[in-house]
Amino acid sequence: MKILKLERKALNLIRNLFLEYNKIVVICSWGKDSLTVLHLVKRVADKLDKKFDVLWNNTLLHYPDIYKVKDELEDKWDLNIIETRPANIDNGEVEIKNPNYWNIVDHYGFPGLDGSDRSKRANSVCCYYLKKKPTKSVIKKNNWDLMFDGLTAFESDRRYMNIREYSLKHKHKGYGLVKCHPIGWWRVKDVWDYIEKYDIRYPQVYDNEVQNYTKYGYTESICGHLVDRSIRSGCWACTLPISHTPGKLRQLRIYYPKMHEYLMKKAGLAKEIAKRKLSSKGDSINERFTDDIRDYWLERRPCFFDQV
């Protein structure tokens, strides 16, 4: 069985690293991939009678069931969870007090919504201050020397290239520790086979399927290698993936209507999508795009705002 071979390889890799390092942490988002790695690491730790920490970057934008999974497994698996939240922003250009995703959107726009410099800046600022900076700070405080994560090569072309270049284990210069991706070469089906085999609790968002945006998804070839497109459990308001994964907005509209309404109306994503789809300049679309027009388009099917 394929999953058994993959499982054994991952366990051997984790076991060897447990014998080599002392201060170990698993970074976990409570999504399917990091849950699989967390379960694998726990199996090894229990057998070796060794301790490890769990790092959770709470971006404050998780799907509702993520919090339930975290609370249940924290108690059931007796986990020592260290939680981070967005760090203060002061990058020389703008200072945001009490930073969060919405404040970043106000200053830089929506991350990854298009190829503009402003959009790219929004993406880098969001990722750095909601995840990377808090992670770097807490690593320094806890002196971890080994980190496990759930990164896989088939999530994107960038991750494929990173794992191919650095392999499953490498020294992370920015974090000052060794990072390991135990399931780096697992496919989506492999992860679900493992979760089903061990009956691991996972977030409900994966079962909220719409058209081809599903639990198992589909595969496409990018730059000569395969990328798995399936439901993700990251930040529900993140606009980075919607250009190539339009099912995310459709899923949000159907299964999380209040969150979808907030994103489209209060946060202004509907207007931003309209600007790009209608190829209009900001001033002209601002004059013509009234709340009544927006609401009318939101009610029509197929929904105008399901895709950029």
Secondary structure as UniProt FT lines:
FT   HELIX           2..20
FT   STRAND          24..27
FT   HELIX           32..48
FT   STRAND          53..57
FT   HELIX           64..76
FT   TURN            77..78
FT   STRAND          81..84
FT   STRAND          89..90
FT   STRAND          95..96
FT   HELIX           101..108
FT   TURN            111..112
FT   HELIX           117..127
FT   HELIX           128..132
FT   HELIX           133..142
FT   STRAND          146..148
FT   TURN            153..154
FT   HELIX           157..166
FT   STRAND          169..172
FT   TURN            173..176
FT   STRAND          177..180
FT   TURN            182..185
FT   HELIX           188..197
FT   TURN            198..199
FT   HELIX           204..207
FT   TURN            211..212
FT   STRAND          218..222
FT   TURN            223..224
FT   STRAND          225..229
FT   TURN            236..237
FT   TURN            240..244
FT   HELIX           247..255
FT   HELIX           257..261
FT   HELIX           262..266
FT   HELIX           269..277
FT   TURN            278..279
FT   HELIX           282..288
FT   HELIX           291..299
FT   HELIX           304..306
//
